[in-house]
């Protein structure tokens, strides 16, 4: 009887893991504006100056940093600085270009963009909590090597 129970558990485990990791075929319909809530920058540990700066005391009305809009349930349209035409930058990411975690507990997507100077920007958006974060990682050999994190609260 124990052998049958162990065999059943071993047989079901791969299917339950595959189900838990299965990605959604579409994105939830959403249009949100995201405002900076928190920002920090730190130098990489190899550097002598180990400054950590936190910027969270801006009492002015925050600028809309990003507008996120799902198009046809397959494309996430990303608009940077939507209210400032001179700085506006717009592009889209397909659902197949992102990493997704749409299990019972999470509705999170993330993607990576390579910027000039070897900087890597990581985006993460949580559909449930409406939180967008960006993290810029500068190469270790860069003059301003470090990590910069921006956390934005989004609203409809």
MILUM-281245 format. One line per field, with one value per residue: residue number from 1; residue in three letters; chain; x, y, z negated of N, C-alpha, C, O in turn. Coordinates in pm, 1 decimal. Atoms other than C-alpha are relative to their C-alpha. Example, Ala and Ser with C-alpha at 12.3 -4.5 7.8 and 13.67 -1.06 7.14 Angstrom:
2
k = (1, 2)
r = (ALA, SER)
c = (A, A)
n.x = (89.0, -82.0)
n.y = (-119.0, -119.0)
n.z = (0.0, 6.0)
ca.x = (1230.0, 1367.0)
ca.y = (-450.0, -106.0)
ca.z = (-780.0, -714.0)
c.x = (90.0, -77.0)
c.y = (120.0, 109.0)
c.z = (0.0, -73.0)
o.x = (193.6, -26.1)
o.y = (118.1, 219.8)
o.z = (-66.5, -89.9)
REM end
This chain:
156
k = (1, 2, 3, 4, 5, 6, 7, 8, 9, 10, 11, 12, 13, 14, 15, 16, 17, 18, 19, 20, 21, 22, 23, 24, 25, 26, 27, 28, 29, 30, 31, 32, 33, 34, 35, 36, 37, 38, 39, 40, 41, 42, 43, 44, 45, 46, 47, 48, 49, 50, 51, 52, 53, 54, 55, 56, 57, 58, 59, 60, 61, 62, 63, 64, 65, 66, 67, 68, 69, 70, 71, 72, 73, 74, 75, 76, 77, 78, 79, 80, 81, 82, 83, 84, 85, 86, 87, 88, 89, 90, 91, 92, 93, 94, 95, 96, 97, 98, 99, 100, 101, 102, 103, 104, 105, 106, 107, 108, 109, 110, 111, 112, 113, 114, 115, 116, 117, 118, 119, 120, 121, 122, 123, 124, 125, 126, 127, 128, 129, 130, 131, 132, 133, 134, 135, 136, 137, 138, 139, 140, 141, 142, 143, 144, 145, 146, 147, 148, 149, 150, 151, 152, 153, 154, 155, 156)
r = (UNK, UNK, UNK, UNK, UNK, UNK, UNK, UNK, UNK, UNK, UNK, UNK, UNK, UNK, UNK, UNK, UNK, UNK, UNK, UNK, UNK, UNK, UNK, UNK, UNK, UNK, UNK, UNK, UNK, UNK, UNK, UNK, UNK, UNK, UNK, UNK, UNK, UNK, UNK, UNK, UNK, UNK, UNK, UNK, UNK, UNK, UNK, UNK, UNK, UNK, UNK, UNK, UNK, UNK, UNK, UNK, UNK, UNK, UNK, UNK, UNK, UNK, UNK, UNK, UNK, UNK, UNK, UNK, UNK, UNK, UNK, UNK, UNK, UNK, UNK, UNK, UNK, UNK, UNK, UNK, UNK, UNK, UNK, UNK, UNK, UNK, UNK, UNK, UNK, UNK, UNK, UNK, UNK, UNK, UNK, UNK, UNK, UNK, UNK, UNK, UNK, UNK, UNK, UNK, UNK, UNK, UNK, UNK, UNK, UNK, UNK, UNK, UNK, UNK, UNK, UNK, UNK, UNK, UNK, UNK, UNK, UNK, UNK, UNK, UNK, UNK, UNK, UNK, UNK, UNK, UNK, UNK, UNK, UNK, UNK, UNK, UNK, UNK, UNK, UNK, UNK, UNK, UNK, UNK, UNK, UNK, UNK, UNK, UNK, UNK, UNK, UNK, UNK, UNK, UNK, UNK)
c = (A, A, A, A, A, A, A, A, A, A, A, A, A, A, A, A, A, A, A, A, A, A, A, A, A, A, A, A, A, A, A, A, A, A, A, A, A, A, A, A, A, A, A, A, A, A, A, A, A, A, A, A, A, A, A, A, A, A, A, A, A, A, A, A, A, A, A, A, A, A, A, A, A, A, A, A, A, A, A, A, A, A, A, A, A, A, A, A, A, A, A, A, A, A, A, A, A, A, A, A, A, A, A, A, A, A, A, A, A, A, A, A, A, A, A, A, A, A, A, A, A, A, A, A, A, A, A, A, A, A, A, A, A, A, A, A, A, A, A, A, A, A, A, A, A, A, A, A, A, A, A, A, A, A, A, A)
n.x = (81.7, -90.5, -62.5, 100.7, 13.3, -122.0, 5.6, 101.3, -56.8, -102.6, 64.9, 78.6, -85.2, -37.5, 113.9, 37.1, -103.4, 20.7, 118.1, -32.4, -91.0, 56.6, 18.2, 126.7, -4.5, 36.9, -18.7, 124.9, 24.3, -32.9, -66.8, -35.1, -105.7, -88.5, -67.7, -109.9, 29.1, -124.0, -118.2, -126.2, -116.0, -114.4, -118.0, -35.6, -86.6, -143.5, -45.6, -34.0, 107.6, 118.5, 112.3, 136.7, 85.7, 143.3, 74.3, 141.0, 57.2, 48.2, 137.8, 70.5, 81.2, -94.2, 19.8, 30.2, -123.0, 34.1, 138.4, 1.8, 130.2, 4.0, 65.2, 38.0, -34.5, -127.7, -107.3, -1.9, -49.8, -70.6, -20.7, -78.9, 29.6, 111.9, 50.9, -103.4, -25.2, -141.4, -69.0, 84.6, -57.9, 107.6, -27.5, 81.4, -60.5, 91.4, 9.4, -102.6, -129.7, -3.5, 11.1, 129.4, 38.5, 143.9, 51.6, 111.7, -40.9, -68.6, 28.1, -118.1, -76.5, -127.2, -76.3, -132.9, -37.0, -140.4, -11.4, -136.1, -101.5, -1.5, 96.3, 113.3, 117.4, 96.1, 134.0, 89.6, 131.6, 92.0, 136.5, 87.1, -31.8, -21.4, -131.9, -100.4, -135.1, -108.1, -131.8, -109.6, -125.2, -112.1, -112.1, -99.0, -111.1, 50.1, -34.1, 107.3, 45.2, 89.2, 136.7, 98.5, 132.9, 114.7, 124.0, 109.0, 138.0, 77.9, 144.5, 75.8)
n.y = (-119.0, -114.7, -10.4, -57.0, -141.6, -67.9, -0.1, -97.1, -133.1, -22.3, -14.4, -122.8, -115.7, -75.0, -68.0, -114.3, -101.6, -55.3, -84.3, -119.4, -85.7, -30.9, -142.0, -43.0, -23.8, -138.0, -93.2, -63.8, -132.1, -103.4, -124.6, -64.5, -100.0, 37.0, -113.3, 45.4, 5.2, 24.5, 16.2, 14.5, 32.4, 45.1, 36.4, 140.4, 20.9, -6.3, -138.8, -49.6, -82.5, 85.8, -87.8, 43.3, -117.8, 29.2, -118.2, 27.4, -114.0, -98.5, -30.6, -51.0, 98.8, 81.2, 13.6, 134.3, 55.1, 99.1, 43.0, 137.5, 31.1, 129.4, -7.3, 131.5, 102.0, 63.3, -99.2, -102.6, -125.8, -71.5, -139.3, -72.5, -143.9, -23.4, -137.2, -94.4, 42.0, -3.3, 114.6, 119.4, 115.8, 98.3, 126.6, 110.0, 130.4, 111.2, 91.7, 103.0, -60.0, -23.2, 109.4, -16.8, 86.6, -15.5, 107.2, -43.5, -103.5, -112.7, -45.3, -83.4, 13.4, -71.8, 4.9, -61.5, -83.9, -40.8, -142.5, -39.8, 2.5, 128.8, 1.0, 90.8, -42.8, 106.4, -47.3, 97.3, -58.0, 86.3, -37.6, 1.0, -112.6, -117.9, -54.6, 13.5, -32.7, 5.9, 9.4, -18.1, 57.7, -48.6, 94.7, -22.8, -83.4, -134.3, -103.9, -2.9, 138.3, 15.7, 44.9, -103.7, 59.7, -89.6, 70.3, -90.6, 42.2, -26.1, -12.4, -4.1)
n.z = (0.0, 3.7, -132.4, -88.8, 36.3, -45.7, -146.1, -39.7, 23.7, -101.1, -130.2, -5.0, 24.4, -120.3, -57.9, 82.6, -20.9, -133.8, 6.3, 78.7, -73.4, -129.8, -18.9, -57.7, -143.7, -25.1, 110.8, 44.3, -58.2, 97.7, -38.1, 126.8, 6.6, 111.0, 61.0, 85.0, 142.0, 73.2, -85.2, 71.5, -82.8, 78.2, -77.4, 9.3, 116.6, -31.7, 4.7, 133.0, 53.5, 10.7, 29.9, -27.5, -0.3, -5.7, -38.6, 22.6, 70.3, -95.1, 36.1, -116.7, -70.1, -77.2, -143.5, -47.5, -55.1, -102.5, -19.8, -50.0, -58.0, -68.0, -130.1, -53.9, 99.8, -36.1, -6.3, 102.8, -54.8, 105.6, -39.4, 100.1, 0.4, -91.7, 7.2, -45.2, -139.0, -38.1, 59.4, -17.5, -68.9, -2.9, -67.6, 49.7, 29.1, -20.2, 113.7, -16.8, 30.9, 144.5, 96.2, 65.7, 111.6, 13.9, 83.4, 82.8, 94.2, -63.8, -135.3, -17.9, -123.3, 3.1, -123.3, 5.5, -113.5, -2.6, -26.6, -38.0, 104.8, 67.7, 110.9, -15.0, 76.5, 27.1, 33.1, 62.8, 25.8, 73.1, -36.5, 117.8, 88.4, -84.6, 31.8, -105.2, 45.4, -98.1, 61.7, -93.9, 47.5, -80.8, 3.3, 107.1, -47.0, -30.5, 96.8, 99.9, 17.8, 113.8, -22.2, 29.2, 8.1, 7.3, 25.6, -34.1, 25.4, -120.1, 20.6, -125.2)
ca.x = (0.0, 286.3, 449.8, 125.8, 94.4, 457.4, 413.6, 98.5, 274.4, 568.4, 332.4, 122.3, 407.3, 535.0, 183.8, 114.0, 447.4, 377.1, 33.4, 172.4, 437.1, 209.5, 201.3, -108.8, -191.9, -311.5, -262.0, -537.6, -695.5, -549.4, -453.5, -265.4, -55.3, 246.6, 395.2, 727.9, 685.4, 1038.9, 1387.0, 1729.3, 2077.1, 2376.2, 2728.7, 2854.5, 3046.3, 3380.3, 3395.4, 3545.9, 3258.4, 2964.9, 2702.6, 2337.6, 2097.9, 1725.3, 1492.0, 1142.2, 1077.8, 942.7, 623.0, 536.9, 274.5, 460.3, 507.1, 353.4, 660.9, 497.4, 161.8, 102.0, -175.6, -261.6, -352.6, -539.0, -449.9, -110.3, 89.8, 187.3, 223.8, 478.5, 473.9, 748.9, 674.4, 328.0, 251.1, 575.9, 583.1, 952.8, 1050.2, 777.2, 899.3, 657.4, 706.7, 542.8, 635.6, 469.0, 352.5, 610.1, 896.2, 821.2, 863.3, 530.0, 410.3, 33.5, -11.4, -291.7, -87.4, 75.4, 0.7, 348.7, 530.5, 888.7, 1118.4, 1468.4, 1590.6, 1950.0, 2031.2, 2333.0, 2656.0, 2594.3, 2319.1, 2051.3, 1703.1, 1471.6, 1098.1, 853.0, 478.3, 235.7, -119.6, -277.9, -100.0, -55.0, 315.2, 577.1, 946.1, 1248.8, 1601.7, 1901.7, 2220.0, 2534.9, 2839.7, 3111.2, 3367.5, 3145.5, 3226.2, 2887.7, 2871.3, 2582.0, 2217.4, 1928.5, 1577.8, 1251.9, 923.1, 603.5, 246.1, 1.8, -361.5, -632.7)
ca.y = (0.0, 240.6, 164.7, 250.5, 581.2, 674.7, 578.2, 788.1, 1090.1, 1049.2, 1019.3, 1327.3, 1559.9, 1640.0, 1729.6, 1957.1, 2137.9, 2180.8, 2322.2, 2566.0, 2697.5, 2719.3, 3071.8, 3263.9, 3287.3, 3643.3, 3949.0, 4101.3, 4409.9, 4713.7, 5077.8, 5240.0, 5548.7, 5488.0, 5746.4, 5718.1, 5615.9, 5519.8, 5541.2, 5433.6, 5401.1, 5213.0, 5162.1, 4816.1, 4659.8, 4661.1, 5040.3, 5230.2, 5475.6, 5269.4, 5546.0, 5456.9, 5734.4, 5724.8, 5972.9, 5966.5, 6317.9, 6492.7, 6669.0, 6799.3, 6631.8, 6336.5, 6313.5, 6022.8, 5812.1, 5536.0, 5448.7, 5077.3, 4956.4, 4603.3, 4580.9, 4276.1, 4080.4, 3997.3, 4323.1, 4550.4, 4904.5, 5096.8, 5477.0, 5659.8, 6024.0, 6024.6, 6382.6, 6539.8, 6517.7, 6608.2, 6309.4, 6064.5, 5720.7, 5446.8, 5080.4, 4745.6, 4408.2, 4091.4, 3841.1, 3600.3, 3845.8, 3847.7, 3617.7, 3553.4, 3414.3, 3376.3, 3112.9, 3130.4, 3366.4, 3596.4, 3798.1, 3929.0, 3995.9, 4104.4, 4180.2, 4306.4, 4588.9, 4661.7, 5034.0, 5224.4, 5194.4, 4832.6, 4922.0, 4658.8, 4770.6, 4516.0, 4588.7, 4410.0, 4475.0, 4323.3, 4329.7, 4254.5, 4523.5, 4767.3, 4817.8, 4877.6, 4861.2, 4934.1, 4837.9, 4968.3, 4768.7, 4941.6, 4734.4, 4698.4, 4874.8, 5183.8, 5513.5, 5510.6, 5134.4, 5042.2, 4956.3, 5203.3, 5099.4, 5286.3, 5163.0, 5316.1, 5288.3, 5266.7, 5371.2, 5349.1)
ca.z = (0.0, -84.0, 250.3, 430.5, 240.4, 313.5, 679.2, 704.9, 552.4, 789.9, 1085.9, 996.2, 892.8, 1243.9, 1360.0, 1064.4, 1114.0, 1485.5, 1405.1, 1146.3, 1388.0, 1690.9, 1828.5, 1919.6, 2288.5, 2250.4, 2032.6, 1819.2, 1978.4, 1803.2, 1861.2, 1572.9, 1504.4, 1282.3, 1045.5, 867.9, 508.3, 408.7, 558.8, 442.9, 589.8, 459.1, 583.5, 659.1, 365.6, 549.9, 533.1, 239.3, 206.7, 85.4, 94.6, 70.2, 167.5, 108.1, 275.1, 131.9, -1.6, 308.2, 197.9, 545.8, 761.1, 910.5, 1284.8, 1464.5, 1532.0, 1733.0, 1880.8, 1932.2, 2158.3, 2269.0, 2637.9, 2776.4, 2457.0, 2616.5, 2620.3, 2332.2, 2462.8, 2253.5, 2273.8, 2087.2, 1995.1, 2157.3, 2047.2, 2174.2, 2557.1, 2583.9, 2366.5, 2466.2, 2567.0, 2669.7, 2752.1, 2698.9, 2557.4, 2669.8, 2410.7, 2555.6, 2482.8, 2110.3, 1817.1, 1648.4, 1319.1, 1339.3, 1070.4, 815.8, 597.3, 855.4, 1166.3, 1238.5, 1564.4, 1620.1, 1908.7, 1979.5, 2199.9, 2296.5, 2283.7, 2421.6, 2223.2, 2127.1, 1879.9, 1832.1, 1727.9, 1567.1, 1556.6, 1327.9, 1313.7, 1065.6, 1205.6, 867.1, 662.9, 955.4, 880.9, 1150.8, 1071.1, 1285.1, 1194.2, 1388.6, 1349.9, 1475.1, 1570.4, 1307.1, 1526.7, 1579.5, 1408.5, 1231.9, 1174.5, 952.2, 923.3, 938.4, 833.8, 896.9, 754.3, 892.6, 775.8, 1063.3, 1080.0, 1341.5)
c.x = (86.5, 63.3, -96.5, -16.1, 119.9, 0.2, -99.5, 51.8, 105.3, -61.2, -72.9, 87.9, 40.6, -115.8, -39.1, 102.3, -19.5, -120.5, 32.8, 88.0, -55.3, -26.9, -135.8, 18.2, -36.0, 23.6, -135.1, -13.9, 24.1, 59.0, 26.0, 106.3, 81.4, 81.1, 107.4, -38.0, 128.1, 113.7, 122.9, 110.2, 113.4, 113.6, 23.6, 102.5, 148.4, 55.8, 26.7, -112.3, -130.2, -121.5, -131.6, -86.7, -144.7, -73.1, -147.1, -71.2, -50.6, -148.1, -79.0, -85.9, 92.2, -36.0, -39.8, 126.9, -28.0, -151.8, 8.9, -140.7, 9.3, -82.5, -24.6, 39.9, 134.2, 118.6, -15.0, 64.8, 58.3, 27.7, 73.2, -26.5, -116.0, -50.5, 101.1, 42.4, 146.9, 76.7, -72.7, 71.5, -101.7, 46.1, -85.3, 81.3, -107.9, 1.5, 109.8, 140.8, 18.8, 6.5, -128.6, -13.6, -147.8, -56.4, -114.8, 36.3, 52.4, -58.2, 109.7, 61.7, 131.3, 68.1, 127.0, 19.7, 146.7, 7.1, 142.9, 94.7, 4.9, -94.4, -113.7, -112.7, -95.8, -131.9, -75.8, -131.6, -88.4, -141.8, -90.7, 21.5, 19.3, 130.0, 94.6, 134.9, 95.7, 130.5, 103.7, 126.7, 109.1, 114.4, 103.4, 112.2, -44.1, 37.7, -104.0, -57.8, -87.5, -136.0, -93.1, -139.2, -104.6, -124.1, -112.7, -133.8, -82.1, -148.4, -69.0, -56.4)
c.y = (125.8, 21.8, 63.8, 149.9, 80.1, 8.8, 101.5, 142.9, 32.5, 21.2, 133.6, 124.6, 72.7, 76.1, 122.3, 111.1, 66.5, 92.4, 131.2, 95.6, 41.4, 149.7, 30.0, 24.5, 143.3, 82.5, 55.5, 137.8, 106.1, 121.6, 73.5, 106.1, -28.4, 121.1, -50.9, 10.7, -6.6, -13.9, -12.0, -35.7, -40.9, -37.1, -150.0, -19.4, 12.0, 140.4, 42.2, 82.4, -79.7, 83.0, -69.8, 124.7, -44.7, 130.3, -30.8, 119.0, 108.8, 24.3, 58.3, -110.4, -82.6, -3.6, -142.8, -51.4, -93.4, -13.8, -138.7, -29.4, -132.8, 15.7, -141.4, -116.8, -68.8, 95.6, 96.6, 122.7, 79.4, 140.9, 69.6, 149.0, 34.2, 144.3, 104.7, -40.4, -3.8, -121.9, -131.6, -106.8, -112.5, -125.3, -109.9, -125.0, -105.5, -90.0, -106.1, 53.6, 20.4, -130.9, 24.7, -98.2, 26.7, -120.3, 54.9, 119.0, 125.9, 30.5, 99.3, -27.7, 75.0, -14.0, 81.8, 83.3, 38.4, 145.6, 33.0, -2.0, -130.0, -9.7, -95.5, 52.1, -117.3, 63.6, -113.6, 71.4, -104.4, 48.9, 10.3, 123.1, 131.4, 71.7, -31.4, 33.3, -10.0, -5.9, 10.8, -53.8, 45.1, -98.8, 39.5, 91.6, 141.7, 97.6, 6.5, -140.0, -10.3, -49.2, 113.3, -61.7, 109.0, -85.7, 100.6, -64.2, 41.7, 6.9, 10.8, 135.8)
c.z = (0.0, 136.5, 99.3, -26.6, 48.2, 151.8, 52.0, -18.0, 105.1, 138.0, 12.8, -11.2, 127.1, 61.8, -82.0, 15.7, 136.1, -0.8, -71.8, 78.1, 135.8, 8.5, 59.8, 148.5, 34.3, -126.1, -42.4, 64.9, -106.9, 71.8, -130.2, 22.4, -124.7, -45.3, -94.4, -146.2, -81.6, 99.8, -87.5, 98.1, -91.6, 93.5, -11.9, -111.0, 28.4, -13.1, -144.3, -62.2, 3.6, -40.2, 32.0, -11.4, 11.3, 27.9, -14.6, -63.0, 93.7, -26.4, 116.3, 60.4, 88.6, 148.1, 31.6, 67.0, 116.0, 8.5, 62.1, 49.5, 73.3, 127.2, 49.9, -90.4, 27.3, -5.4, -116.8, 61.0, -116.1, 50.4, -113.4, 17.2, 92.4, 3.0, 44.2, 141.2, 39.7, -50.8, 21.7, 82.5, -11.5, 74.3, -63.4, -23.1, 17.4, -122.7, 6.9, -24.7, -149.6, -75.9, -76.1, -115.5, -26.0, -73.8, -82.6, -89.2, 68.7, 137.3, 34.9, 136.3, -17.5, 135.3, -18.1, 124.8, -15.7, 43.0, 43.4, -119.9, -77.9, -118.4, 33.9, -87.7, -10.6, -42.6, -66.4, -27.4, -64.8, 28.9, -122.2, -87.0, 74.4, -37.1, 115.2, -61.0, 117.5, -76.9, 110.6, -63.0, 95.6, -8.8, -105.3, 44.6, 36.8, -110.8, -112.3, -19.0, -123.6, 42.7, -41.5, 8.1, -10.2, -18.3, 22.2, -31.9, 119.7, -35.0, 134.9, 27.4)
o.x = (56.1, 77.7, -55.2, -26.5, 104.3, 35.9, -73.1, 30.3, 108.2, -7.5, -75.9, 51.9, 26.7, -95.3, -75.2, 64.4, -7.3, -118.4, -9.6, 79.0, 8.1, -80.8, -195.4, 125.5, -21.2, 34.8, -225.2, 85.8, -36.8, 129.5, -68.0, 188.0, 25.8, 142.0, 87.4, -88.1, 134.8, 95.7, 132.1, 84.3, 135.1, 91.6, -19.1, 180.6, 225.9, 177.1, -31.9, -137.6, -187.2, -188.1, -143.2, -92.1, -177.7, -51.5, -204.9, -183.4, -56.1, -230.8, -198.4, -67.2, 163.8, -153.3, 4.3, 171.2, 40.2, -223.8, 75.9, -239.7, 98.0, -194.2, 68.7, 57.2, 167.0, 233.2, -124.8, 183.4, -10.0, 96.2, 19.2, -30.1, -98.2, -111.6, 70.0, 129.6, 186.6, 178.8, -23.0, 130.2, -150.1, 102.6, -151.6, 185.6, -217.8, 100.9, 152.7, 235.9, 121.1, -29.9, -159.5, 35.8, -183.0, -155.3, -154.2, -51.1, 54.8, -111.4, 85.7, 69.9, 140.9, 42.9, 141.9, -22.4, 192.2, -43.4, 232.6, 52.6, 69.8, -90.5, -162.5, -93.6, -132.9, -134.8, -61.6, -133.3, -100.0, -180.9, -178.8, -75.2, 30.1, 131.2, 106.8, 148.5, 80.9, 147.6, 105.8, 163.2, 108.6, 132.5, 118.7, 169.8, 39.3, 58.0, -68.8, -179.4, -53.0, -156.8, -77.3, -174.2, -90.2, -145.9, -110.9, -157.4, -69.0, -196.5, -8.9, -122.8)
o.y = (221.9, 135.5, 144.5, 228.8, 189.1, 113.0, 169.3, 228.1, 143.9, 97.5, 190.4, 229.0, 194.9, 185.8, 225.2, 228.3, 188.4, 196.3, 237.9, 216.6, 119.8, 208.6, -53.3, 65.2, 185.3, 29.1, 68.2, 208.1, 102.5, 107.9, 108.1, 95.4, -54.2, 190.6, -148.4, 113.3, 46.4, -71.1, 51.8, -94.6, 20.2, -84.8, -212.8, 71.9, 37.1, 157.8, -12.1, 73.5, -102.5, 53.4, -142.8, 187.8, -135.4, 230.0, -100.6, 104.7, 225.0, -64.1, 84.5, -228.7, -26.9, -1.2, -237.5, 4.1, -90.0, 2.9, -157.9, 1.4, -152.4, 67.4, -221.4, -228.5, -166.9, 51.2, 144.7, 121.5, 102.9, 158.8, 85.8, 198.3, 113.2, 185.8, 223.8, -125.9, -90.6, -159.1, -237.5, -79.4, -141.6, -116.8, -88.1, -146.0, -94.1, -95.9, -158.3, -24.5, 73.7, -236.9, 138.8, -210.9, 118.9, -179.7, 170.2, 197.7, 232.1, -57.1, 219.7, -142.3, 166.2, -108.7, 157.3, 45.5, 72.8, 181.6, -49.2, 19.4, -137.3, -107.5, -97.9, 76.7, -178.3, 146.3, -229.4, 181.6, -217.1, 156.9, 96.2, 187.5, 237.0, 192.7, -146.2, 133.2, -94.5, 62.3, -70.4, -16.1, 9.0, -163.0, 157.1, 162.1, 221.9, 58.4, 22.3, -158.4, 40.9, -92.9, 172.0, -124.1, 202.4, -180.7, 210.2, -181.5, 153.9, -62.9, 51.5, 155.6)
o.z = (70.8, 181.4, 182.5, 67.3, 103.2, 206.9, 151.3, 68.3, 157.4, 218.4, 121.9, 43.3, 131.8, 113.8, -25.0, 16.0, 148.0, 65.2, -27.6, 57.2, 206.6, -85.2, 128.1, 193.0, 149.0, -236.4, 40.6, 81.5, -213.8, 171.8, -201.8, 113.8, -231.4, 36.0, -166.8, -192.3, -192.5, 207.4, -192.5, 203.0, -196.2, 204.8, -108.8, -137.5, -63.8, -24.1, -238.0, -182.4, 110.3, -139.5, 130.4, -117.0, 87.7, -41.1, 68.7, -111.5, 53.4, -4.4, 101.7, 31.8, 171.8, 185.3, -33.6, 167.5, 218.5, -90.0, 163.6, -16.9, 156.4, 124.4, 56.9, -41.5, -39.5, -12.3, -144.5, 94.0, -215.8, 151.1, -222.9, 129.9, 185.1, 101.4, 44.3, 157.1, 117.5, 7.0, -16.7, 187.1, -120.9, 183.4, -164.8, 38.9, -36.9, -195.0, -96.0, -28.3, -192.8, -25.1, -110.4, -110.7, -99.5, -30.7, -65.3, -125.6, 6.5, 205.4, 44.1, 180.4, -99.5, 209.8, -114.2, 234.1, -124.8, 149.3, 25.2, -233.6, -182.2, -193.0, 146.9, -206.8, 89.7, -133.7, -27.2, -82.2, -16.5, -15.3, -125.9, -127.7, 12.0, -59.7, 158.1, -131.7, 205.8, -177.9, 203.1, -174.4, 213.3, -112.3, -138.2, -38.4, 78.9, -225.7, -229.2, -15.0, -230.1, 155.9, -148.5, 108.2, -89.1, 56.9, -33.8, -2.9, 168.5, -124.4, 234.3, 129.1)
REM end
